[in-house]
Amino acid sequence: MNWPIVLVLLGGLVGLQGCESVFHPRASEFLEQAHGKTGVETGLTLTEMMERSLAKAKQESWEDGALADLHDQLHALKQVSYEMTDAQRESPGHSTLVTLHKDMRTVFHQVWDHRKDQSLRNQHLNVFGQRLQEFRSALQTIPQ
């Protein structure tokens, strides 16, 4: 196989569509499903979807798909900021959202590392759920 050509083609694909669409194709699907009139509405709907996936991920085996859905929804949540106005992005609540999203990514990596051990996975999912509630509360402080 000619690896340089493969790498150039993959780089071109990522460059044209972005990493999210290549590595997390369902993220855009979840973002579209959650789409509201404003970025805040979209974010609130997406957090509701994530809460449902979180509940399923606690009950199901890691192979059943709820954890993968939660992962893709987390990537979609990052895109919510792009749907906000400049004034909304400059609010203190948005700064909190950025911090909480980074925390949620860190916690999710722990969830994924312990995905085969239900007890440890659920402990980390509980922490993730707390951050998700904090994210939702911060989102509600942003003026629409």
Rosetta constraint file for C-alpha pairs under 8 A:
AtomPair CA 2 CA 6 HARMONIC 6.59 0.50
AtomPair CA 3 CA 7 HARMONIC 6.06 0.50
AtomPair CA 4 CA 8 HARMONIC 6.17 0.50
AtomPair CA 5 CA 9 HARMONIC 6.14 0.50
AtomPair CA 6 CA 10 HARMONIC 6.08 0.50
AtomPair CA 7 CA 11 HARMONIC 5.93 0.50
AtomPair CA 8 CA 12 HARMONIC 6.08 0.50
AtomPair CA 9 CA 13 HARMONIC 6.16 0.50
AtomPair CA 10 CA 14 HARMONIC 6.16 0.50
AtomPair CA 11 CA 15 HARMONIC 5.93 0.50
AtomPair CA 12 CA 16 HARMONIC 6.06 0.50
AtomPair CA 13 CA 17 HARMONIC 6.07 0.50
AtomPair CA 13 CA 18 HARMONIC 7.61 0.50
AtomPair CA 13 CA 22 HARMONIC 7.98 0.50
AtomPair CA 14 CA 18 HARMONIC 4.75 0.50
AtomPair CA 14 CA 19 HARMONIC 5.36 0.50
AtomPair CA 14 CA 22 HARMONIC 6.67 0.50
AtomPair CA 15 CA 19 HARMONIC 7.70 0.50
AtomPair CA 17 CA 21 HARMONIC 6.12 0.50
AtomPair CA 17 CA 22 HARMONIC 7.25 0.50
AtomPair CA 18 CA 22 HARMONIC 6.89 0.50
AtomPair CA 19 CA 23 HARMONIC 5.93 0.50
AtomPair CA 19 CA 24 HARMONIC 7.68 0.50
AtomPair CA 20 CA 24 HARMONIC 5.08 0.50
AtomPair CA 20 CA 25 HARMONIC 6.65 0.50
AtomPair CA 20 CA 27 HARMONIC 7.22 0.50
AtomPair CA 20 CA 75 HARMONIC 7.38 0.50
AtomPair CA 21 CA 25 HARMONIC 4.60 0.50
AtomPair CA 21 CA 26 HARMONIC 7.76 0.50
AtomPair CA 21 CA 27 HARMONIC 7.39 0.50
AtomPair CA 21 CA 28 HARMONIC 7.09 0.50
AtomPair CA 24 CA 72 HARMONIC 5.81 0.50
AtomPair CA 24 CA 75 HARMONIC 7.42 0.50
AtomPair CA 25 CA 29 HARMONIC 7.36 0.50
AtomPair CA 25 CA 72 HARMONIC 7.76 0.50
AtomPair CA 26 CA 30 HARMONIC 6.17 0.50
AtomPair CA 26 CA 69 HARMONIC 7.77 0.50
AtomPair CA 26 CA 72 HARMONIC 5.97 0.50
AtomPair CA 26 CA 73 HARMONIC 7.89 0.50
AtomPair CA 27 CA 31 HARMONIC 6.15 0.50
AtomPair CA 27 CA 72 HARMONIC 4.66 0.50
AtomPair CA 27 CA 73 HARMONIC 5.64 0.50
AtomPair CA 27 CA 74 HARMONIC 7.83 0.50
AtomPair CA 27 CA 75 HARMONIC 5.90 0.50
AtomPair CA 27 CA 76 HARMONIC 4.70 0.50
AtomPair CA 28 CA 32 HARMONIC 6.04 0.50
AtomPair CA 28 CA 76 HARMONIC 6.28 0.50
AtomPair CA 29 CA 33 HARMONIC 6.26 0.50
AtomPair CA 30 CA 34 HARMONIC 6.19 0.50
AtomPair CA 30 CA 46 HARMONIC 7.52 0.50
AtomPair CA 30 CA 72 HARMONIC 7.68 0.50
AtomPair CA 30 CA 73 HARMONIC 6.22 0.50
AtomPair CA 30 CA 76 HARMONIC 6.61 0.50
AtomPair CA 31 CA 35 HARMONIC 5.99 0.50
AtomPair CA 31 CA 42 HARMONIC 7.56 0.50
AtomPair CA 31 CA 46 HARMONIC 7.17 0.50
AtomPair CA 31 CA 73 HARMONIC 7.61 0.50
AtomPair CA 31 CA 76 HARMONIC 5.47 0.50
AtomPair CA 31 CA 77 HARMONIC 7.50 0.50
AtomPair CA 31 CA 79 HARMONIC 7.82 0.50
AtomPair CA 34 CA 42 HARMONIC 5.24 0.50
AtomPair CA 34 CA 43 HARMONIC 7.48 0.50
AtomPair CA 34 CA 45 HARMONIC 5.29 0.50
AtomPair CA 34 CA 46 HARMONIC 5.37 0.50
AtomPair CA 35 CA 39 HARMONIC 7.84 0.50
AtomPair CA 35 CA 41 HARMONIC 7.44 0.50
AtomPair CA 35 CA 42 HARMONIC 4.72 0.50
AtomPair CA 35 CA 45 HARMONIC 7.68 0.50
AtomPair CA 36 CA 40 HARMONIC 7.91 0.50
AtomPair CA 36 CA 41 HARMONIC 5.08 0.50
AtomPair CA 36 CA 42 HARMONIC 4.61 0.50
AtomPair CA 36 CA 45 HARMONIC 7.77 0.50
AtomPair CA 37 CA 41 HARMONIC 6.38 0.50
AtomPair CA 37 CA 42 HARMONIC 7.34 0.50
AtomPair CA 38 CA 42 HARMONIC 6.28 0.50
AtomPair CA 38 CA 83 HARMONIC 6.76 0.50
AtomPair CA 38 CA 84 HARMONIC 6.74 0.50
AtomPair CA 38 CA 144 HARMONIC 7.27 0.50
AtomPair CA 39 CA 43 HARMONIC 6.05 0.50
AtomPair CA 39 CA 80 HARMONIC 5.57 0.50
AtomPair CA 39 CA 81 HARMONIC 6.71 0.50
AtomPair CA 39 CA 82 HARMONIC 7.54 0.50
AtomPair CA 39 CA 83 HARMONIC 4.51 0.50
AtomPair CA 39 CA 84 HARMONIC 4.74 0.50
AtomPair CA 39 CA 85 HARMONIC 7.99 0.50
AtomPair CA 40 CA 44 HARMONIC 6.17 0.50
AtomPair CA 40 CA 80 HARMONIC 7.51 0.50
AtomPair CA 40 CA 84 HARMONIC 7.02 0.50
AtomPair CA 40 CA 139 HARMONIC 6.42 0.50
AtomPair CA 40 CA 140 HARMONIC 7.47 0.50
AtomPair CA 40 CA 142 HARMONIC 7.35 0.50
AtomPair CA 40 CA 144 HARMONIC 6.89 0.50
AtomPair CA 41 CA 45 HARMONIC 6.21 0.50
AtomPair CA 42 CA 46 HARMONIC 6.06 0.50
AtomPair CA 42 CA 80 HARMONIC 6.79 0.50
AtomPair CA 43 CA 47 HARMONIC 6.10 0.50
AtomPair CA 43 CA 77 HARMONIC 6.62 0.50
AtomPair CA 43 CA 80 HARMONIC 5.88 0.50
AtomPair CA 43 CA 136 HARMONIC 7.87 0.50
AtomPair CA 43 CA 139 HARMONIC 7.30 0.50
AtomPair CA 44 CA 48 HARMONIC 6.39 0.50
AtomPair CA 44 CA 136 HARMONIC 6.48 0.50
AtomPair CA 44 CA 139 HARMONIC 7.24 0.50
AtomPair CA 44 CA 140 HARMONIC 7.95 0.50
AtomPair CA 45 CA 49 HARMONIC 6.40 0.50
AtomPair CA 46 CA 50 HARMONIC 6.16 0.50
AtomPair CA 46 CA 73 HARMONIC 7.23 0.50
AtomPair CA 46 CA 77 HARMONIC 6.87 0.50
AtomPair CA 47 CA 51 HARMONIC 6.12 0.50
AtomPair CA 47 CA 77 HARMONIC 7.92 0.50
AtomPair CA 47 CA 132 HARMONIC 7.06 0.50
AtomPair CA 47 CA 136 HARMONIC 6.63 0.50
AtomPair CA 48 CA 52 HARMONIC 6.50 0.50
AtomPair CA 49 CA 53 HARMONIC 6.36 0.50
AtomPair CA 49 CA 73 HARMONIC 7.91 0.50
AtomPair CA 50 CA 54 HARMONIC 5.91 0.50
AtomPair CA 50 CA 70 HARMONIC 5.92 0.50
AtomPair CA 50 CA 73 HARMONIC 6.43 0.50
AtomPair CA 50 CA 74 HARMONIC 7.77 0.50
AtomPair CA 51 CA 55 HARMONIC 6.26 0.50
AtomPair CA 51 CA 129 HARMONIC 7.36 0.50
AtomPair CA 51 CA 132 HARMONIC 7.85 0.50
AtomPair CA 52 CA 56 HARMONIC 6.37 0.50
AtomPair CA 53 CA 57 HARMONIC 5.99 0.50
AtomPair CA 53 CA 66 HARMONIC 5.43 0.50
AtomPair CA 53 CA 67 HARMONIC 7.17 0.50
AtomPair CA 53 CA 69 HARMONIC 6.67 0.50
AtomPair CA 53 CA 70 HARMONIC 5.66 0.50
AtomPair CA 54 CA 58 HARMONIC 6.37 0.50
AtomPair CA 54 CA 66 HARMONIC 7.29 0.50
AtomPair CA 54 CA 67 HARMONIC 7.49 0.50
AtomPair CA 54 CA 70 HARMONIC 6.62 0.50
AtomPair CA 54 CA 125 HARMONIC 7.12 0.50
AtomPair CA 54 CA 129 HARMONIC 7.23 0.50
AtomPair CA 55 CA 59 HARMONIC 6.70 0.50
AtomPair CA 56 CA 60 HARMONIC 5.94 0.50
AtomPair CA 56 CA 66 HARMONIC 5.89 0.50
AtomPair CA 57 CA 61 HARMONIC 7.27 0.50
AtomPair CA 57 CA 62 HARMONIC 6.84 0.50
AtomPair CA 57 CA 65 HARMONIC 7.97 0.50
AtomPair CA 57 CA 66 HARMONIC 4.99 0.50
AtomPair CA 57 CA 67 HARMONIC 5.36 0.50
AtomPair CA 58 CA 118 HARMONIC 7.81 0.50
AtomPair CA 58 CA 121 HARMONIC 7.85 0.50
AtomPair CA 58 CA 122 HARMONIC 5.78 0.50
AtomPair CA 58 CA 125 HARMONIC 7.20 0.50
AtomPair CA 60 CA 64 HARMONIC 6.28 0.50
AtomPair CA 60 CA 66 HARMONIC 7.47 0.50
AtomPair CA 61 CA 116 HARMONIC 7.97 0.50
AtomPair CA 61 CA 118 HARMONIC 7.85 0.50
AtomPair CA 62 CA 66 HARMONIC 7.29 0.50
AtomPair CA 62 CA 67 HARMONIC 6.08 0.50
AtomPair CA 62 CA 115 HARMONIC 5.86 0.50
AtomPair CA 62 CA 116 HARMONIC 6.62 0.50
AtomPair CA 63 CA 67 HARMONIC 7.79 0.50
AtomPair CA 65 CA 69 HARMONIC 6.16 0.50
AtomPair CA 66 CA 70 HARMONIC 6.11 0.50
AtomPair CA 67 CA 71 HARMONIC 6.18 0.50
AtomPair CA 68 CA 72 HARMONIC 6.26 0.50
AtomPair CA 69 CA 73 HARMONIC 6.03 0.50
AtomPair CA 70 CA 74 HARMONIC 6.10 0.50
AtomPair CA 71 CA 75 HARMONIC 6.56 0.50
AtomPair CA 71 CA 108 HARMONIC 7.64 0.50
AtomPair CA 72 CA 76 HARMONIC 6.26 0.50
AtomPair CA 73 CA 77 HARMONIC 6.06 0.50
AtomPair CA 74 CA 78 HARMONIC 6.76 0.50
AtomPair CA 74 CA 105 HARMONIC 7.59 0.50
AtomPair CA 75 CA 79 HARMONIC 7.18 0.50
AtomPair CA 76 CA 80 HARMONIC 7.05 0.50
AtomPair CA 78 CA 101 HARMONIC 7.29 0.50
AtomPair CA 79 CA 83 HARMONIC 7.28 0.50
AtomPair CA 80 CA 84 HARMONIC 6.99 0.50
AtomPair CA 81 CA 89 HARMONIC 7.06 0.50
AtomPair CA 84 CA 88 HARMONIC 5.87 0.50
AtomPair CA 84 CA 89 HARMONIC 6.34 0.50
AtomPair CA 85 CA 89 HARMONIC 6.28 0.50
AtomPair CA 86 CA 90 HARMONIC 6.20 0.50
AtomPair CA 87 CA 91 HARMONIC 6.49 0.50
AtomPair CA 88 CA 94 HARMONIC 6.87 0.50
AtomPair CA 88 CA 142 HARMONIC 6.23 0.50
AtomPair CA 88 CA 143 HARMONIC 6.61 0.50
AtomPair CA 88 CA 144 HARMONIC 7.64 0.50
AtomPair CA 89 CA 94 HARMONIC 5.46 0.50
AtomPair CA 89 CA 95 HARMONIC 7.67 0.50
AtomPair CA 90 CA 94 HARMONIC 6.77 0.50
AtomPair CA 90 CA 95 HARMONIC 7.71 0.50
AtomPair CA 91 CA 95 HARMONIC 6.99 0.50
AtomPair CA 91 CA 142 HARMONIC 6.76 0.50
AtomPair CA 92 CA 96 HARMONIC 6.54 0.50
AtomPair CA 93 CA 97 HARMONIC 6.31 0.50
AtomPair CA 93 CA 138 HARMONIC 5.42 0.50
AtomPair CA 93 CA 139 HARMONIC 6.59 0.50
AtomPair CA 93 CA 141 HARMONIC 5.95 0.50
AtomPair CA 93 CA 142 HARMONIC 5.61 0.50
AtomPair CA 94 CA 98 HARMONIC 6.36 0.50
AtomPair CA 94 CA 138 HARMONIC 7.49 0.50
AtomPair CA 94 CA 139 HARMONIC 7.32 0.50
AtomPair CA 94 CA 142 HARMONIC 6.99 0.50
AtomPair CA 95 CA 99 HARMONIC 6.51 0.50
AtomPair CA 96 CA 100 HARMONIC 6.12 0.50
AtomPair CA 96 CA 135 HARMONIC 7.80 0.50
AtomPair CA 96 CA 138 HARMONIC 6.59 0.50
AtomPair CA 97 CA 101 HARMONIC 5.97 0.50
AtomPair CA 97 CA 135 HARMONIC 5.87 0.50
AtomPair CA 97 CA 138 HARMONIC 6.36 0.50
AtomPair CA 97 CA 139 HARMONIC 6.92 0.50
AtomPair CA 98 CA 102 HARMONIC 6.39 0.50
AtomPair CA 99 CA 103 HARMONIC 6.36 0.50
AtomPair CA 100 CA 104 HARMONIC 6.06 0.50
AtomPair CA 100 CA 131 HARMONIC 6.48 0.50
AtomPair CA 100 CA 132 HARMONIC 7.97 0.50
AtomPair CA 100 CA 134 HARMONIC 7.51 0.50
AtomPair CA 100 CA 135 HARMONIC 6.08 0.50
AtomPair CA 101 CA 105 HARMONIC 6.22 0.50
AtomPair CA 101 CA 135 HARMONIC 7.46 0.50
AtomPair CA 102 CA 106 HARMONIC 6.34 0.50
AtomPair CA 103 CA 107 HARMONIC 6.19 0.50
AtomPair CA 103 CA 131 HARMONIC 7.40 0.50
AtomPair CA 104 CA 108 HARMONIC 5.94 0.50
AtomPair CA 104 CA 128 HARMONIC 5.92 0.50
AtomPair CA 104 CA 131 HARMONIC 6.28 0.50
AtomPair CA 104 CA 132 HARMONIC 7.36 0.50
AtomPair CA 105 CA 109 HARMONIC 6.30 0.50
AtomPair CA 106 CA 110 HARMONIC 6.79 0.50
AtomPair CA 107 CA 111 HARMONIC 6.37 0.50
AtomPair CA 107 CA 124 HARMONIC 6.49 0.50
AtomPair CA 107 CA 125 HARMONIC 7.90 0.50
AtomPair CA 107 CA 127 HARMONIC 7.20 0.50
AtomPair CA 107 CA 128 HARMONIC 6.02 0.50
AtomPair CA 108 CA 112 HARMONIC 6.12 0.50
AtomPair CA 108 CA 124 HARMONIC 7.48 0.50
AtomPair CA 108 CA 125 HARMONIC 7.61 0.50
AtomPair CA 108 CA 128 HARMONIC 6.83 0.50
AtomPair CA 109 CA 113 HARMONIC 6.09 0.50
AtomPair CA 110 CA 114 HARMONIC 6.21 0.50
AtomPair CA 110 CA 121 HARMONIC 7.76 0.50
AtomPair CA 110 CA 124 HARMONIC 6.61 0.50
AtomPair CA 111 CA 115 HARMONIC 5.74 0.50
AtomPair CA 111 CA 120 HARMONIC 7.69 0.50
AtomPair CA 111 CA 121 HARMONIC 5.07 0.50
AtomPair CA 111 CA 122 HARMONIC 7.73 0.50
AtomPair CA 111 CA 124 HARMONIC 5.44 0.50
AtomPair CA 111 CA 125 HARMONIC 6.36 0.50
AtomPair CA 112 CA 121 HARMONIC 7.55 0.50
AtomPair CA 114 CA 118 HARMONIC 7.61 0.50
AtomPair CA 114 CA 120 HARMONIC 6.02 0.50
AtomPair CA 114 CA 121 HARMONIC 5.21 0.50
AtomPair CA 115 CA 120 HARMONIC 7.80 0.50
AtomPair CA 115 CA 121 HARMONIC 5.33 0.50
AtomPair CA 116 CA 121 HARMONIC 7.41 0.50
AtomPair CA 117 CA 121 HARMONIC 5.90 0.50
AtomPair CA 118 CA 122 HARMONIC 5.87 0.50
AtomPair CA 119 CA 123 HARMONIC 6.33 0.50
AtomPair CA 120 CA 124 HARMONIC 6.39 0.50
AtomPair CA 121 CA 125 HARMONIC 6.06 0.50
AtomPair CA 122 CA 126 HARMONIC 6.03 0.50
AtomPair CA 123 CA 127 HARMONIC 6.65 0.50
AtomPair CA 124 CA 128 HARMONIC 6.13 0.50
AtomPair CA 125 CA 129 HARMONIC 6.01 0.50
AtomPair CA 126 CA 130 HARMONIC 6.35 0.50
AtomPair CA 127 CA 131 HARMONIC 6.39 0.50
AtomPair CA 128 CA 132 HARMONIC 6.10 0.50
AtomPair CA 129 CA 133 HARMONIC 6.23 0.50
AtomPair CA 130 CA 134 HARMONIC 6.30 0.50
AtomPair CA 131 CA 135 HARMONIC 6.02 0.50
AtomPair CA 132 CA 136 HARMONIC 6.17 0.50
AtomPair CA 133 CA 137 HARMONIC 6.19 0.50
AtomPair CA 134 CA 138 HARMONIC 6.14 0.50
AtomPair CA 135 CA 139 HARMONIC 6.05 0.50
AtomPair CA 136 CA 140 HARMONIC 6.33 0.50
AtomPair CA 137 CA 141 HARMONIC 6.77 0.50
AtomPair CA 138 CA 142 HARMONIC 7.09 0.50
